[in-house]
Amino acid sequence: MDINAETLSVNGVDYVRADSIDNVKAELVDGMEYCIVRTYSAGVFAGYIDFGAIENKTGTVINARRLWRWYGAASLSQLATDGTSKPTECKFPCEVSSVMLTEIIEIIPCTVRAQKSIAEVVVWQE
């Protein structure tokens, strides 16, 4: 058994301290990371992306949610780390099963806390 301040490994399975769970990277799904993806002209999306499948700045985001307007985070980096502190002011439309994005210019892996925060923003409709 390997023990350190943040994790505990038992039989090859890592367990994370309950009081630090919000600050760890979001769980992989089918080898894809939950990230915030910024493009040159299509805007910003949150969802799962396979880094290995990105080719010529083009990639597909699965379970993608467009982050049209956000408050409660000074930057996308903070949004990917802390989430939003003002979820009722954010405008995030509904999630779509996938979106192919061209001209990807930034990909920021999210923490568990950020993923949860983004998911909890009520779907914006006008």
C-alpha positions as CSV (number, residue, x, y, z in Angstrom):
1,M,0.0,0.0,0.0
2,D,1.4,3.4,-1.0
3,I,0.3,6.4,1.1
4,N,1.0,10.1,0.5
5,A,-0.7,13.3,1.5
6,E,-3.2,13.4,-1.4
7,T,-3.8,9.8,-2.5
8,L,-3.9,6.2,-1.3
9,S,-3.2,3.3,-3.6
10,V,-4.7,-0.1,-2.8
11,N,-4.2,-3.0,-5.3
12,G,-3.5,-0.6,-8.1
13,V,-6.5,1.7,-7.5
14,D,-5.9,5.3,-6.5
15,Y,-8.2,6.9,-3.9
16,V,-8.2,10.7,-3.5
17,R,-8.7,12.5,-0.2
18,A,-12.3,13.6,0.1
19,D,-11.3,17.2,1.1
20,S,-9.2,17.6,-2.1
21,I,-11.5,15.9,-4.6
22,D,-12.6,19.2,-6.2
23,N,-9.1,20.2,-7.2
24,V,-8.2,17.0,-9.1
25,K,-8.7,16.7,-12.9
26,A,-12.1,15.5,-14.0
27,E,-12.4,11.8,-14.7
28,L,-11.5,10.4,-18.1
29,V,-14.4,9.0,-20.1
30,D,-13.4,6.5,-22.8
31,G,-9.8,8.0,-22.7
32,M,-11.1,11.5,-23.2
33,E,-10.6,14.4,-20.8
34,Y,-13.3,16.9,-19.8
35,C,-11.9,20.3,-21.0
36,I,-12.7,23.8,-22.0
37,V,-11.9,24.2,-25.7
38,R,-11.5,27.7,-27.3
39,T,-11.6,28.1,-31.0
40,Y,-10.6,30.9,-33.3
41,S,-14.1,31.8,-34.4
42,A,-16.7,29.2,-33.2
43,G,-16.5,30.2,-29.5
44,V,-15.8,28.2,-26.4
45,F,-17.1,24.7,-25.5
46,A,-16.9,22.4,-22.5
47,G,-16.9,18.7,-23.0
48,Y,-14.8,15.6,-23.6
49,I,-12.0,15.6,-26.1
50,D,-9.5,13.0,-27.2
51,F,-6.1,14.8,-27.5
52,G,-4.8,12.1,-29.7
53,A,-7.5,12.6,-32.3
54,I,-6.8,16.3,-32.8
55,E,-5.5,16.9,-36.3
56,N,-4.6,20.2,-37.9
57,K,-6.4,22.1,-35.1
58,T,-9.6,20.1,-35.7
59,G,-11.2,17.9,-33.1
60,T,-14.5,16.6,-31.9
61,V,-15.9,17.5,-28.5
62,I,-18.3,15.0,-27.1
63,N,-21.2,16.0,-24.7
64,A,-20.4,19.6,-25.7
65,R,-21.8,22.6,-24.1
66,R,-21.2,26.1,-25.6
67,L,-20.0,28.5,-22.9
68,W,-21.6,31.6,-24.5
69,R,-21.3,34.0,-21.6
70,W,-19.8,33.3,-18.2
71,Y,-19.5,35.3,-14.9
72,G,-17.9,34.4,-11.7
73,A,-14.5,33.6,-13.2
74,A,-11.9,36.0,-14.4
75,S,-10.7,33.8,-17.3
76,L,-11.2,30.5,-19.0
77,S,-8.3,29.2,-16.9
78,Q,-10.1,30.1,-13.7
79,L,-13.4,28.7,-15.0
80,A,-11.6,25.4,-15.8
81,T,-10.1,25.3,-12.3
82,D,-12.7,26.8,-10.0
83,G,-15.9,26.8,-12.0
84,T,-18.3,29.8,-11.8
85,S,-19.2,31.5,-8.6
86,K,-22.2,33.1,-10.3
87,P,-24.0,30.3,-12.1
88,T,-27.3,32.2,-12.3
89,E,-25.7,34.9,-14.5
90,C,-24.1,32.5,-17.0
91,K,-25.6,31.7,-20.4
92,F,-24.7,28.1,-21.3
93,P,-27.1,26.6,-23.9
94,C,-28.0,22.9,-23.9
95,E,-25.5,20.2,-24.3
96,V,-25.2,18.5,-27.8
97,S,-23.9,15.0,-28.3
98,S,-20.9,16.2,-30.3
99,V,-19.5,19.1,-32.2
100,M,-16.5,19.1,-34.6
101,L,-14.4,22.2,-34.1
102,T,-11.9,23.6,-36.5
103,E,-9.3,26.2,-35.5
104,I,-8.9,25.0,-32.0
105,I,-6.5,27.4,-30.3
106,E,-6.7,26.5,-26.6
107,I,-7.6,23.4,-24.6
108,I,-7.7,23.6,-20.8
109,P,-8.4,20.4,-18.7
110,C,-11.1,20.9,-16.0
111,T,-11.1,20.0,-12.4
112,V,-14.0,18.0,-10.9
113,R,-15.2,21.2,-9.2
114,A,-15.3,23.1,-12.6
115,Q,-17.0,20.2,-14.4
116,K,-19.7,20.1,-11.7
117,S,-20.1,23.8,-11.8
118,I,-20.6,23.9,-15.5
119,A,-23.1,21.1,-15.4
120,E,-25.1,22.8,-12.8
121,V,-25.7,26.0,-14.8
122,V,-29.3,26.0,-15.9
123,V,-29.8,25.7,-19.7
124,W,-30.1,29.2,-21.1
125,Q,-33.0,29.8,-23.4
126,E,-34.3,33.0,-24.9
